[in-house]
Amino acid sequence: MALKGNLRDFSVTQLLNLINLAKKTGTLTVEGPDSIAWVSFREGKLIYAQMGNQDGSLTGILTRAERITAKQAEVIKSHATDRSDKELGLLLINAGYLTQQDILASIRQHILDIVYLLFTWIEGLFRFDADVLPPDDAITIRIDLENIIMEGSRRMEEFELLKEEIPSLDMAMKFVDRPGANIRDVQMTVEEWKVVSYINPKNTIRQIAKANKMNDLEIRRIVYGLIQAGLVEIIRPEGMPLPPQAKPLPPVDLPKQTSLVNRLIDRIRSL
């Protein structure tokens, strides 16, 4: 019988701890609000992961890892349509395009990125099917769960703190006006520059994250860093309706209020 439930009652951290301690073999399916993920284990070791809306093929993984270009990926696909990922990997190694370490490191990072993302899912359904494993032609890697659980828990704490600082991704950003300041003089990572290039009062943080294929944790990290550096500030997006205005309180009638207080005091004294 499959183990199944709700992430509100049983977190990803608890699930991985159970799989690790019981040395389970099988596949964990996690269905969140916007996507679905499959994570496979063999004797308590993480071996495979796939996100429903991602290209999980070897060419897709290598392209995202920037080991090959999108154009190279198309050429490889056109010439190896009938090859499995294992066969394609050997072909790339034998042809001198990539080393075995290049391929394994890219697959490992692909798996870890998916699992770490699952730690931020607090809503959704899960199901663990024992002895269900990925296809035989899939490339698998054995990864210990202990360090993943520790790092995932740390990222979860970071995510909660960042949510307090940036509670909504449906807000926008604008550059802070600082006389003499030039953002081109600021040292930023490639990912930070990608976000900066989309900053516009019309673009929400969520839209910027989607355009750059970033998850909630990644975009919040970068936005928080830009805020702390004094480069941007959070604003209401252009066109977003204002919240309903609270009904104004009636003016206070001071003489009437004073009379009421005096009567109350007299009443208390008479008790």
C-alpha positions in Angstrom: 0.0 0.0 0.0 1.4 3.4 -1.0 2.2 6.0 1.6 0.3 9.2 0.8 -0.9 12.4 2.4 -0.8 16.2 2.5 2.3 18.3 2.9 0.5 20.4 5.5 0.6 17.3 7.8 3.9 15.7 6.7 6.6 17.9 5.4 9.3 17.1 2.7 11.9 17.1 5.5 10.0 14.4 7.4 9.4 12.4 4.2 13.1 12.4 3.3 14.0 11.5 6.9 11.7 8.5 6.8 13.0 7.3 3.4 16.6 7.7 4.7 16.2 5.9 8.0 14.0 3.1 6.6 16.3 2.8 3.5 13.3 2.9 1.2 13.4 2.0 -2.5 10.7 3.6 -4.7 9.4 6.9 -6.1 8.0 9.9 -4.2 5.4 11.9 -6.2 4.8 15.4 -5.0 2.0 17.4 -6.5 2.1 21.2 -5.7 -0.2 24.0 -6.7 1.6 24.7 -10.0 3.7 21.6 -10.8 4.4 18.0 -10.0 7.7 16.3 -9.2 9.0 12.7 -9.1 11.9 11.8 -6.9 13.3 8.2 -6.9 15.4 6.4 -4.2 17.3 3.2 -4.0 17.9 1.8 -0.5 17.5 5.3 1.0 19.8 7.0 -1.5 18.5 9.7 -3.8 19.0 8.6 -7.4 16.7 10.5 -9.8 14.4 13.5 -9.9 12.2 15.1 -12.6 9.9 18.2 -12.6 6.8 18.0 -14.6 7.2 21.2 -16.5 11.0 20.8 -17.2 12.8 19.1 -20.0 14.4 16.2 -18.1 16.3 14.7 -21.1 20.1 14.7 -21.0 20.2 17.4 -23.7 17.8 19.6 -21.6 19.9 19.1 -18.5 23.1 19.9 -20.2 21.6 23.0 -21.9 20.4 24.4 -18.5 23.8 23.6 -17.0 25.4 25.6 -20.0 27.5 22.5 -20.9 26.1 22.8 -24.4 24.3 25.5 -26.3 20.6 25.4 -27.4 21.8 25.1 -31.0 24.1 22.2 -30.1 21.2 20.5 -28.3 19.1 20.7 -31.4 21.8 19.2 -33.6 22.4 16.4 -31.1 18.6 15.7 -30.9 18.3 15.6 -34.7 21.2 13.1 -35.1 20.3 10.9 -32.1 16.6 10.7 -32.0 16.5 6.9 -31.3 19.2 6.9 -28.6 18.6 6.7 -24.9 20.2 9.2 -22.4 22.8 6.5 -21.5 23.7 5.9 -25.1 23.7 9.7 -25.9 26.0 10.3 -22.9 28.5 7.7 -24.1 28.3 9.2 -27.6 29.2 12.7 -26.2 32.0 11.3 -24.1 33.5 9.2 -26.9 33.3 12.1 -29.3 35.2 14.3 -26.9 32.4 16.9 -26.5 32.1 16.3 -22.7 33.7 14.3 -20.0 31.9 11.8 -17.8 32.4 14.2 -14.9 30.7 17.0 -16.8 27.7 14.9 -17.5 27.4 13.4 -13.9 27.9 16.8 -12.3 25.1 18.3 -14.5 22.7 15.5 -13.7 23.6 15.7 -10.0 22.8 19.5 -9.9 19.6 18.9 -11.8 18.4 16.4 -9.2 19.5 18.6 -6.3 17.8 21.7 -7.7 14.5 19.8 -7.8 14.7 18.4 -4.4 15.8 21.7 -2.8 12.8 23.4 -4.5 10.5 20.8 -2.9 11.5 22.0 0.6 9.8 25.3 -0.2 6.5 23.6 -1.0 4.2 23.8 2.0 1.0 22.9 0.2 0.3 19.8 -2.0 -0.2 16.1 -2.0 2.4 13.4 -1.9 2.5 9.6 -2.6 5.4 7.2 -2.1 5.2 4.0 -4.3 7.6 1.3 -3.1 9.9 -0.4 -5.6 8.8 2.0 -8.4 12.0 3.2 -10.2 12.8 5.4 -13.2 13.1 3.8 -16.7 16.1 1.6 -17.2 17.6 4.0 -19.8 17.6 6.9 -17.4 20.9 8.0 -15.9 20.8 7.7 -12.1 23.3 8.9 -9.4 23.4 7.8 -5.8 23.4 10.7 -3.4 23.3 10.5 0.4 20.3 12.2 1.9 21.8 13.4 5.2 23.5 16.5 3.8 20.5 17.2 1.5 18.1 17.2 4.5 20.4 19.6 6.4 20.9 22.0 3.5 17.2 21.8 2.6 16.2 22.7 6.1 18.6 25.6 6.1 17.2 26.9 2.8 13.7 26.5 4.3 14.6 28.8 7.2 16.1 31.3 4.7 13.0 31.1 2.6 10.8 31.9 5.6 12.9 34.9 6.5 12.9 36.2 2.9 9.1 35.8 2.8 8.9 38.2 5.8 11.0 40.7 4.0 9.3 40.3 0.6 5.8 38.9 1.4 4.4 39.3 -2.1 5.9 38.6 -5.5 3.1 40.5 -7.2 4.7 43.8 -6.4 7.2 45.6 -8.7 10.5 47.3 -8.3 12.0 50.6 -9.3 15.6 52.0 -9.1 16.3 54.3 -6.2 17.3 57.8 -7.3 20.8 58.4 -6.0 22.7 61.4 -7.4 25.9 60.4 -9.1 25.2 56.7 -8.7 25.6 54.4 -11.7 24.3 50.9 -11.5 26.9 49.8 -14.2 29.6 50.5 -11.6 28.1 47.9 -9.2 29.5 44.4 -9.3 26.7 41.9 -9.8 26.4 38.2 -10.8 25.0 37.2 -14.1 21.7 36.2 -12.4 21.4 39.6 -10.7 22.0 41.4 -14.0 19.3 39.3 -15.6 16.8 40.5 -12.9 18.0 44.1 -13.2 17.4 44.1 -16.9 13.7 43.5 -16.3 13.2 46.1 -13.6 10.2 48.3 -14.6 7.2 49.5 -12.6 5.1 47.5 -15.1 6.8 44.2 -14.3 6.0 42.3 -11.2 8.7 40.3 -9.3 6.7 37.2 -10.2 6.9 38.0 -13.9 10.6 38.7 -13.7 11.2 35.3 -12.0 9.2 33.5 -14.7 11.1 35.3 -17.5 14.4 34.2 -15.9 13.2 30.7 -14.9 13.8 31.3 -11.2 12.0 29.8 -8.3 10.5 31.8 -5.4 13.6 31.4 -3.3 16.1 32.4 -6.0 14.2 35.6 -7.0 13.6 36.6 -3.3 17.4 36.2 -2.6 18.3 38.5 -5.5 15.6 41.1 -4.8 16.5 41.2 -1.1 20.2 41.7 -2.1 19.3 44.6 -4.4 17.2 46.2 -1.7 19.9 45.9 0.9 22.4 47.4 -1.5 20.1 50.4 -1.8 19.6 50.0 -5.5 15.9 49.3 -5.7 12.7 49.7 -3.7 9.4 47.8 -3.8 6.4 49.6 -5.3 2.9 48.9 -6.4 2.9 47.8 -10.1 1.5 50.3 -12.6 -2.2 49.6 -13.2 -2.7 47.6 -10.0 -5.9 48.8 -8.3 -5.6 50.4 -4.9 -7.0 48.5 -1.9 -10.5 49.5 -0.7 -10.2 52.6 1.4 -11.2 52.2 5.0 -14.4 54.1 5.9 -13.3 57.4 7.7 -14.2 57.6 11.4 -16.7 60.2 12.4 -15.3 63.3 14.1 -15.2 63.1 17.9 -17.8 65.2 19.7 -15.5 66.4 22.6 -18.3 67.9 24.8 -20.4 64.9 24.5 -17.5 62.5 25.1 -16.5 64.5 28.3 -20.1 64.3 29.6 -20.2 60.6 29.0 -17.0 60.0 30.8 -18.1 62.1 33.8 -21.4 60.2 34.0 -19.4 56.9 33.9 -17.2 58.1 36.8 -20.2 59.1 38.9 -21.8 55.7 38.3 -18.6 53.9 39.4 -18.4 56.0 42.6 -22.0 55.2 43.5 -21.4 51.4 43.4 
